[in-house]
Amino acid sequence: MKLDPIVVSLLDTDLYKFNMNQVIFHKHTDLCGEYYFKCRDEDVVFTEEMAEEINAQIDHLCSLRFTHKELDYLRSIRFIKNDYVEFLRLWHPIREYVKVTRSAEGELSVVVNGPLFSAMQFEIYLLEIVNEVYFRMKYDYETLKKSAEEKLNEKIKALNNGTYTFSFAEFGCRRRLSREWEDVVVRRLAQETKACVGTSNVYLAMKYDLTPIGTYAHEFVQMYQGIDSIPLAYTNYYAMKDWYNEYDGDNGTALTDTVTTDLFLLDFNRSMVNNYTGVRHDSGDPYEWGEKLIAHYKKYGVDPKTKLLLFSDSLDFDRAQELYDHFKDKTKVSFGIGTFCSNDTCEKALNIVIKLQYVNGRPVAKLSDDVGKAMCKDPEYLEYLKRSVAFRLEREKNK
């Protein structure tokens, strides 16, 4: 079974890939990165035919180049700089950086290894490819699409009749049912409701004249663990500092949980609180997290109603409404909803990720506020990072 090309534009990715990549292009071109794929679900089998199709799709991906129209669109985004766009005119995905294999038991292995500014760009494209190949080749696609359409109709009805009263962005690239279906979802949510404020998918933002939304991901903070001169427990500080210097306070929503939110808050000082427009939640109890951030703002004399709490951890629409009802009178609230926009069907969606695991040959890790989300190839390093974080937290507590 041969599929049509899954990725047909290099803009078909999350905005934060360009945001992070611009900082790396200007400040950290000496870094090399190694990324690994993981399926968090048990008993998922990829067939040999699937692996062959995934490889063929990657071949096609690496034949793509940015078009003049796409480069002009990137240049039109307020905080994307011209020299970076000119770099992208020359850049393209390099096939030799990606290796896909399959075990006899059907476990899929995907490894990306190359200069960080290039290796990092593969993540979303590869997840889009792996997910669509799996669902098209394992199930009857038309049945899946019909069930997804029924659920989308229900969501649009609920968004329009007052059942759901919050605003959100579509964050569904990485685990979407298909390129075709994400296009339908974004178009209909944008045209048939007033609740969708934008999408993380840059190609669809361009196509439908929507706001492209995103700041940075865990990998951005993780990469600082691979820089010799930076103490492990201070990576949030250096990441936020570089980010602020790059964007002059624009594009300012900080991700809190790469090495735990408690550690993040030590570096989210008065200056950072004022410089960043808000923060994003991606693990741990969202209510506890939100109250902790509100208290942190108040500690510095900042009105929480002037700051944004952006929730993005495995949200469905009902959970988002509950969070909105809880926080709407306390602060600005918004949501990034991914899988439950782009792959809500009669079958369970895959929980797949591709995570940065080495920088310049050194292991890096995400600790998260949820133990189950920690991912590291080197158990000794993971324990060392945990001890480094615990040591600083204890020392600061005793000051």
C-alpha positions in Angstrom: 0.0 0.0 0.0 1.6 3.2 -1.2 0.3 6.5 0.2 0.3 10.0 -1.3 2.9 12.3 0.2 2.1 13.2 3.8 4.2 16.3 4.2 4.0 18.5 1.1 5.3 21.8 2.6 8.1 22.6 5.0 5.7 25.0 6.7 3.6 22.0 7.8 5.1 22.0 11.3 4.6 23.8 14.6 5.6 27.5 14.9 7.8 26.9 17.8 10.2 24.9 15.7 11.0 28.1 13.8 11.1 30.2 17.0 13.6 27.9 18.7 15.6 27.4 15.6 16.1 31.1 15.1 17.7 31.4 18.6 19.9 28.4 17.8 20.8 30.0 14.4 21.9 33.2 16.1 23.5 31.9 19.3 24.2 28.1 19.3 25.2 26.8 15.8 28.0 24.7 17.4 25.5 22.3 19.1 24.8 18.9 17.7 21.7 16.9 18.8 20.4 13.4 18.9 16.6 12.7 19.0 14.8 9.4 19.7 11.3 8.2 18.9 9.2 6.6 21.6 5.7 5.1 21.6 4.4 5.4 25.1 1.6 2.9 24.4 2.1 -0.8 25.0 1.5 -3.6 22.4 1.7 -1.2 19.4 3.1 -3.1 16.4 4.5 -1.5 13.3 4.6 -3.8 10.3 7.4 -4.1 7.9 5.2 -2.5 5.3 4.6 0.5 7.6 8.4 0.9 8.2 9.0 0.8 4.4 6.3 3.5 3.8 7.7 5.7 6.6 11.1 5.5 5.0 9.6 6.4 1.6 7.8 9.3 3.1 11.0 10.6 4.7 12.7 10.4 1.3 10.0 12.6 -0.1 10.2 15.0 2.9 13.9 15.5 2.2 13.2 16.5 -1.4 11.2 19.5 -0.3 12.4 23.1 -0.2 10.8 26.3 1.0 9.0 28.2 -1.7 9.2 32.0 -2.2 5.7 32.3 -1.0 6.5 30.3 2.2 9.6 32.4 2.9 7.7 35.6 2.4 5.0 34.4 4.9 7.7 33.6 7.5 9.2 37.0 6.9 5.8 38.5 7.6 5.6 37.0 11.1 6.5 39.9 13.5 9.4 38.3 15.4 11.0 36.2 12.6 14.1 37.9 11.4 15.2 38.4 7.8 18.7 36.8 8.2 17.1 33.6 9.5 14.6 33.5 6.6 17.5 33.8 4.2 19.1 30.9 6.0 16.0 28.8 5.5 16.2 29.7 1.8 19.3 27.5 1.7 18.2 24.9 4.3 16.5 21.6 3.7 16.1 18.3 5.6 19.0 16.0 5.0 18.1 12.3 4.7 21.4 11.0 6.2 20.5 12.5 9.5 17.5 10.1 10.0 17.6 6.4 10.5 14.4 4.3 10.8 14.5 0.6 11.7 12.0 -2.0 13.0 12.6 -4.9 15.4 11.4 -8.4 14.8 8.7 -7.7 17.4 7.4 -4.7 15.5 8.9 -1.9 17.6 9.7 1.1 15.6 13.1 2.9 16.1 13.6 6.4 14.7 16.9 8.3 15.5 17.8 11.8 14.2 21.4 12.8 14.6 23.0 16.0 13.2 23.6 19.7 13.8 21.0 20.8 16.3 19.6 23.6 14.1 18.9 20.9 11.4 18.1 17.8 13.5 15.5 19.6 15.6 13.4 20.4 12.6 12.6 16.8 11.9 10.5 16.1 15.0 7.1 17.3 13.8 7.5 16.1 10.2 8.4 12.6 11.4 5.6 12.4 13.9 3.1 13.5 11.2 4.5 10.8 8.9 4.6 7.9 11.5 1.1 8.7 12.8 -0.6 8.9 9.4 1.1 5.8 8.1 0.1 3.8 11.2 -3.6 4.8 11.1 -4.0 4.6 7.3 -2.4 1.1 7.1 -3.8 -0.4 10.3 -7.5 0.7 10.1 -10.1 1.6 7.5 -9.3 5.3 7.0 -12.8 6.2 5.8 -14.3 4.8 9.0 -11.9 6.7 11.1 -12.6 9.9 9.2 -16.4 9.5 9.5 -16.1 9.1 13.3 -13.8 12.1 13.5 -16.3 14.2 11.5 -19.1 13.2 13.8 -17.1 14.2 16.9 -16.0 17.5 15.3 -19.7 18.3 14.5 -20.5 17.8 18.2 -17.6 20.1 19.3 -18.6 22.9 16.9 -22.2 22.7 18.1 -21.0 22.9 21.7 -18.7 25.8 21.0 -21.6 27.7 19.4 -24.4 26.9 21.9 -22.6 28.0 25.0 -21.6 24.6 26.3 -18.0 25.6 25.8 -17.1 29.2 26.5 -13.3 29.3 26.3 -10.9 30.3 23.5 -8.2 27.9 22.3 -5.6 27.2 19.6 -5.4 24.1 17.6 -2.1 22.2 18.5 -2.7 19.0 16.5 0.2 18.6 14.1 2.2 15.9 15.8 -0.6 13.3 16.3 -3.1 14.2 13.7 -5.1 11.5 11.9 -3.9 12.9 8.5 -2.7 16.0 6.8 -6.1 16.1 5.0 -8.1 15.8 8.3 -6.1 18.5 10.2 -6.8 20.8 7.3 -10.6 20.2 7.6 -10.5 20.6 11.4 -8.6 23.9 11.3 -10.7 25.3 8.5 -14.0 24.4 10.2 -13.1 25.5 13.7 -11.9 28.9 12.3 -14.8 29.5 10.0 -17.7 28.0 12.0 -16.8 29.1 15.5 -15.5 32.2 17.2 -13.5 30.2 19.8 -10.4 29.1 17.7 -7.8 31.9 18.0 -5.2 30.3 15.8 -3.2 27.2 15.1 0.4 26.0 15.8 0.5 24.7 12.2 2.3 27.4 10.2 1.1 26.1 6.8 -2.5 26.1 7.8 -2.1 29.5 9.5 -0.9 30.8 6.1 -3.6 29.0 4.1 -6.5 30.2 6.2 -5.1 33.6 7.3 -5.0 32.6 11.0 -2.6 33.6 13.8 0.3 31.1 14.0 0.8 30.3 17.7 3.7 28.9 19.7 6.8 29.8 21.7 9.2 27.1 22.8 9.3 23.4 23.8 11.2 21.3 26.4 14.0 20.7 24.0 14.9 24.4 24.1 15.7 24.2 27.8 17.2 20.7 27.6 19.8 21.8 25.0 21.4 24.1 27.7 22.2 20.9 29.7 24.7 20.1 26.9 26.6 23.4 27.2 29.6 22.8 29.5 29.7 26.3 31.0 26.1 26.2 32.3 25.2 24.5 35.6 22.4 22.0 35.2 20.1 23.6 37.8 20.3 27.0 36.0 19.3 25.9 32.5 15.9 27.7 32.7 17.6 30.9 33.6 20.0 30.8 30.6 17.2 29.6 28.2 14.9 32.4 29.3 17.6 35.0 29.1 18.6 34.0 25.5 14.9 33.9 24.5 14.3 37.4 25.9 17.4 38.8 24.2 16.4 37.3 20.9 12.8 38.5 20.9 13.1 41.7 23.1 10.1 40.6 25.2 8.0 39.7 22.2 6.9 36.1 21.7 7.0 35.6 25.5 5.2 32.6 26.9 7.5 30.5 29.1 7.3 26.7 29.5 7.7 25.9 33.2 8.2 22.1 33.6 11.3 21.0 31.7 13.2 20.5 35.0 10.2 20.9 37.3 8.1 24.1 37.8 9.5 24.5 41.4 12.9 25.0 39.9 11.6 27.2 37.1 10.1 29.6 39.7 13.5 30.2 41.3 14.6 31.8 38.0 11.2 33.4 37.1 12.2 36.5 39.1 10.8 40.0 39.0 12.5 40.8 35.7 11.4 37.6 34.0 7.8 37.9 35.4 7.6 41.4 33.8 9.3 40.4 30.6 7.1 37.3 29.8 3.4 37.7 28.9 2.6 34.3 30.4 3.4 30.7 31.1 2.5 27.3 29.6 1.4 24.2 31.5 2.3 20.7 30.1 2.5 18.3 33.0 1.4 17.7 36.6 -1.9 18.8 38.3 -3.1 21.8 36.3 -5.1 23.3 39.2 -2.2 23.1 41.6 0.1 24.5 38.9 -2.2 27.4 38.1 -2.6 28.4 41.8 1.1 28.2 42.3 1.8 30.6 39.3 -0.9 33.0 40.5 0.7 33.1 44.0 4.1 33.7 42.3 2.8 36.7 40.4 1.2 38.2 43.5 4.5 37.7 45.3 6.1 40.2 42.9 3.1 42.6 43.0 1.9 41.7 39.6 -1.8 41.4 38.9 -2.4 37.8 37.7 -5.2 39.1 35.5 -2.6 40.8 33.3 -0.8 37.5 32.7 -1.7 34.4 30.6 -2.0 30.8 31.8 -1.8 28.6 28.7 -2.8 24.9 29.3 -1.7 22.3 26.8 -1.4 19.0 28.6 -3.5 16.2 26.9 -6.6 18.4 27.0 -10.0 17.5 25.7 -12.8 20.1 25.5 -14.5 19.1 28.7 -11.3 19.4 30.8 -10.5 22.7 29.2 -14.0 24.1 30.2 -13.5 22.9 33.8 -10.1 24.7 33.9 -11.5 27.8 32.3 -14.4 27.9 34.9 -11.9 27.6 37.7 -9.4 30.3 36.5 -11.3 32.7 34.4 -11.9 35.2 37.2 -8.3 35.0 38.4 -6.2 35.4 35.3 -6.1 35.3 31.5 -6.7 31.7 30.4 -6.2 30.0 27.1 -5.7 26.5 25.8 -3.7 24.5 23.2 -5.7 21.5 22.2 -4.0 18.9 20.1 -5.0 15.3 19.7 -8.7 15.9 20.6 -8.8 18.3 17.7 -6.9 16.5 15.0 -7.2 12.8 15.9 -10.4 12.2 17.9 -11.8 9.1 16.3 -13.4 5.7 17.2 -9.9 4.4 17.8 -7.5 5.4 20.5 -4.8 7.9 19.4 -1.2 6.9 19.7 0.9 8.6 22.4 4.1 9.1 20.4 7.0 11.5 21.0 10.4 12.3 19.6 12.7 13.8 22.3 16.1 15.3 22.4 18.4 12.9 24.3 22.0 14.1 23.6 23.6 17.4 22.9 27.2 17.4 21.8 27.4 13.8 23.0 26.2 14.6 26.5 22.9 13.2 27.8 20.1 15.6 28.4 16.7 15.0 30.0 13.2 16.4 30.7 12.2 15.9 34.3 8.6 17.3 34.0 6.1 17.6 36.8 4.8 14.2 35.9 7.2 11.3 36.7 5.7 9.3 33.8 6.8 11.9 31.3 10.5 11.8 32.1 12.6 10.5 29.3 16.4 9.9 29.3 18.6 7.4 27.6 21.1 7.5 30.5 19.7 6.5 33.9 22.8 7.7 35.7 22.6 11.2 34.2 18.8 11.4 35.0 19.6 10.7 38.7 22.4 13.2 38.6 20.1 15.9 37.1 17.5 15.1 39.8 20.1 15.5 42.5 21.3 18.8 41.0 17.7 20.1 41.0 17.0 18.9 44.5 20.2 20.4 45.8 19.4 23.9 44.5 15.8 23.7 45.7 17.0 22.8 49.2 19.7 25.5 49.2 17.4 28.2 48.1 14.8 27.1 50.7 17.3 27.6 53.4 18.4 31.1 52.4 
